[in-house]
Amino acid sequence: MIQALKTAIQVIWVVLLVTMATTFGAIYGWEHHGWGGAIALGFVGFFAAAFIASSPALLLQILT
């Protein structure tokens, strides 16, 4: 039961982080660079979030 809850929280964490970073990158790119910037910065946000989501401790270390 505990393992299932931990897995569910990890999945939610990854999905939310990747979605928010991709959306933020796309919005920022759209406002400052148009379609090309939206696509490029959306990809940057996606891959950066995927990297950070793989290790939550890395995110905490970056923030401190």
N, C-alpha and C positions, 0 to 999 in steps of 0.2 A: 504494500500500500504506500509506504513512504517512497519507495523507488519510483512508483508510477507518478506520484505527486511531483517529485524532483524532475522527472523527465518532462512532465507537462509544463512546469515552470520554465525549464530550459527552452522548450519549443516556443512558448509565448515570448520569452526574452529575445530569442533570435528573430522571430517574425517581426516583432515591434521595432527592434533596433534597425533591422535592414530596411523595413518600410519607411521609417522616419528619416533615416539618412539618405535614402534614394529620393524621397520626396523633397527634402530640404535641398539636396544638390540640384535636382531638376528645377525647382522654383528659383533658386539663386541663379542658375545658369540661364533660365528663361528671361529673368528680369535684366540681366546684365549683358547677355551675349546672344539672345535669340534661340532659335531651334537647335543650332549646333551646340551651344553652351548647355542647353537643357539636357540634351542627350549625353554629352561628354561628362558633365558634372553629375548627372544621374548615375552613370556607370561608376564614376569615382566614389560617390557615396555608397553605392551598392557593395563594391569590393572592399572599401575601408570598413564598412559595417560588418561584412562577413568575416573579415580578419579579426576585428575587435570582438565580435560575438563568439568567436571560437574560444576566447579566453577572457572572461569577465574580470579576472584579476589584473589583466593588462590595462583595461579601461580604468580601473581604480588607481593603478599606478600612474597612468597618464594624468588623471585629474588631480593627484596630490603633488 
